[in-house]
Amino acid sequence: MGPRSVARGMLAQGPPAEAPRGATAGRSPGIRFESVTVAYGPTVALADFSLDVEPGEVMALLGPSGSGKTTALRAVAGFVIPTRGRIFLGDLDVTEMPPYRRGIGMVVQQYALFPHMRVEHNVAFGLRAGGAPREEIAGRVRECLEMVGMGAYAGRYPQELSGGQQQRVAIARALAIRPKVLLLDEPLSALDAQLRTGMLKEIARLHRELPDVTILYVTHDQIEALTLADRITVMNDSRLVDVGSAQSLYQRPPSRFTAAFVGNANLLPVTVERCDQAQQQAWVRLGPRVLEVTAFNAQRPGETSMLCIRPHALSLEPHAAAGNCIEGTVTEVQWRGSAHRVYLDVDGMEMCADTRPLRVPPQRGERVSLHFSVHEATLLGVSPGAAAADASMRGP
């Protein structure tokens, strides 16, 4: 990223915008997308996107590359003007407002620090651009660097810092202007696994200390989304697929795409034999066997549905809670330190189970039984936007 690109990115971090009408003093505005479409000629980067982010909420935009999540974030920042639709911060329509007037803090994956400036001057950039008094700038810079654990590094240059330290400085710079809205665009993707884990903890801690800041967090990493977000918006092919709490999307995925993308999942086509909606249970046929499973939505007898079973819910040993059993042939066993992952062929379909470390793991070609509870197997429902996403998984 060249100096001009860095400077354009920093312009988003100007002085805080005037509080939106109807907002409580000192309270963060929410973010509202109303049927936002972004197109570049014939290419649609974001299609008819509508979403409400509550004040003080951490909303993760989760999806594969090309799903439209970064385009949505850049539209909030003001770097992209929608072809159609409107964007609001609280009650304030910011669709065509220049970035520097929105009072938004932004952190990107490349850090975007000025290499010729010391840490303290990088953090002060937005404050100086907004004309903040000099005495206020010095105190605010110290406060923000201490907040991210970088107080001792104020006099260093970016190249003298590790990747994780540079990202902390980038976050401090975004917080220095006291933004009501903080945009994080894949902020941890350039870090190694150990640094990523540490930064996840730091961002979670920062939000506990700054609960009024609304955060829009773009990521393709499900662990980041599950760890940080109050709610997750799942995106695919430039469209919104599903929205829900991290726990509900993991435990009760509304669609095949979400089940596969938010956590690993075994997805098995089954035929509904009977459904008891009052008890939220169903009996389904998988090959020659009938399984008792959880059904949060009504299912009709004879209907074909998709059964979701998480790998960690499958056991190679029977236990009291397990009312279901599936037999399969072992095709591969992987040792992963804290668990063995066992791949099996079940009636021509691949399944996998994550078990505790096994003293004597099964061998390839061996027949084994997988045991699981009715509460660990869920029939998928249908949600708006899910049909197209599921179709894209199946292919033409």
Secondary structure as UniProt FT lines:
FT   HELIX           3..11
FT   TURN            12..13
FT   TURN            21..22
FT   TURN            25..26
FT   STRAND          31..40
FT   TURN            41..42
FT   STRAND          43..53
FT   TURN            55..56
FT   STRAND          58..62
FT   TURN            65..66
FT   HELIX           69..77
FT   STRAND          84..89
FT   TURN            90..91
FT   STRAND          92..93
FT   TURN            95..96
FT   HELIX           99..101
FT   STRAND          104..108
FT   TURN            109..110
FT   TURN            115..116
FT   HELIX           119..129
FT   TURN            130..131
FT   HELIX           134..147
FT   TURN            148..149
FT   HELIX           151..153
FT   TURN            154..155
FT   HELIX           158..160
FT   HELIX           163..176
FT   STRAND          181..185
FT   TURN            187..190
FT   HELIX           193..209
FT   TURN            211..212
FT   STRAND          214..219
FT   HELIX           222..228
FT   STRAND          231..236
FT   TURN            237..238
FT   STRAND          239..245
FT   HELIX           246..251
FT   HELIX           256..261
FT   STRAND          266..276
FT   TURN            277..280
FT   STRAND          281..286
FT   TURN            287..288
FT   STRAND          289..294
FT   TURN            301..302
FT   STRAND          304..309
FT   HELIX           311..313
FT   TURN            320..321
FT   STRAND          324..335
FT   STRAND          340..346
FT   TURN            347..348
FT   STRAND          349..355
FT   TURN            364..365
FT   STRAND          367..372
FT   HELIX           374..376
FT   STRAND          377..379
FT   TURN            384..385
FT   HELIX           386..394
//
